[in-house]
Amino acid sequence: MAHTDANATHHTQKMKGELNALIVHLREDIDKVDDPQFKAMFETSAEVLGGLVKAFTHYKQKSEAAWKA
């Protein structure tokens, strides 16, 4: 099966949506549990996933050297 830019764009957009939904879910759950370590873990997880969303954006924009090849 041939891979096209349109196909890659579709998949990156879909994954960005999934990651963003998970980020929202993590941040919503932070206030549901009264445990500082839990809160830190969920906030850290949301931040890490935010970095992945940024990487997907850079891939789409070809703004990093690794994506320009």
C-alpha positions as CSV (number, residue, x, y, z in Angstrom):
1,M,0.0,0.0,0.0
2,A,1.4,3.4,-1.0
3,H,1.7,6.1,1.6
4,T,0.9,9.6,0.5
5,D,1.2,12.9,2.2
6,A,-2.5,13.2,2.4
7,N,-2.6,9.8,4.2
8,A,0.2,11.0,6.6
9,T,-1.7,14.2,7.2
10,H,-4.9,12.4,8.0
11,H,-3.1,10.1,10.5
12,T,-1.2,12.9,12.2
13,Q,-4.3,15.0,12.6
14,K,-6.2,12.0,14.0
15,M,-3.5,11.3,16.5
16,K,-3.2,14.9,17.6
17,G,-6.9,14.8,18.3
18,E,-6.6,11.7,20.4
19,L,-3.6,13.1,22.3
20,N,-5.4,16.4,22.9
21,A,-8.5,14.5,24.2
22,L,-6.2,12.6,26.6
23,I,-4.6,15.8,27.8
24,V,-8.0,17.3,28.6
25,H,-9.0,14.1,30.4
26,L,-5.8,14.0,32.5
27,R,-6.2,17.6,33.5
28,E,-9.9,17.2,34.4
29,D,-9.1,14.2,36.6
30,I,-6.4,16.2,38.6
31,D,-9.1,17.8,40.7
32,K,-10.9,14.5,41.3
33,V,-8.3,13.0,43.6
34,D,-6.7,14.6,46.7
35,D,-3.2,13.2,46.3
36,P,-0.4,15.5,45.5
37,Q,1.7,12.8,43.8
38,F,-1.3,11.8,41.6
39,K,-1.8,15.4,40.6
40,A,1.9,15.8,39.7
41,M,1.9,12.5,37.7
42,F,-1.2,13.5,35.8
43,E,0.0,17.1,35.1
44,T,3.4,15.8,34.0
45,S,1.7,13.3,31.8
46,A,-0.4,16.0,30.2
47,E,2.8,18.1,29.6
48,V,4.6,15.2,28.0
49,L,1.7,14.5,25.7
50,G,1.6,18.2,24.9
51,G,5.2,17.8,23.7
52,L,4.1,15.0,21.4
53,V,1.3,17.2,20.0
54,K,3.9,19.8,19.3
55,A,6.1,17.2,17.5
56,F,3.1,16.2,15.3
57,T,2.6,19.9,14.5
58,H,6.3,20.3,13.5
59,Y,6.0,17.2,11.4
60,K,3.1,18.6,9.5
61,Q,4.8,22.0,9.1
62,K,8.1,20.4,8.2
63,S,9.6,22.9,10.6
64,E,12.3,20.6,12.1
65,A,15.3,19.4,10.1
66,A,14.4,15.8,10.8
67,W,11.0,16.2,8.9
68,K,12.5,18.0,5.9
69,A,14.3,14.9,4.4
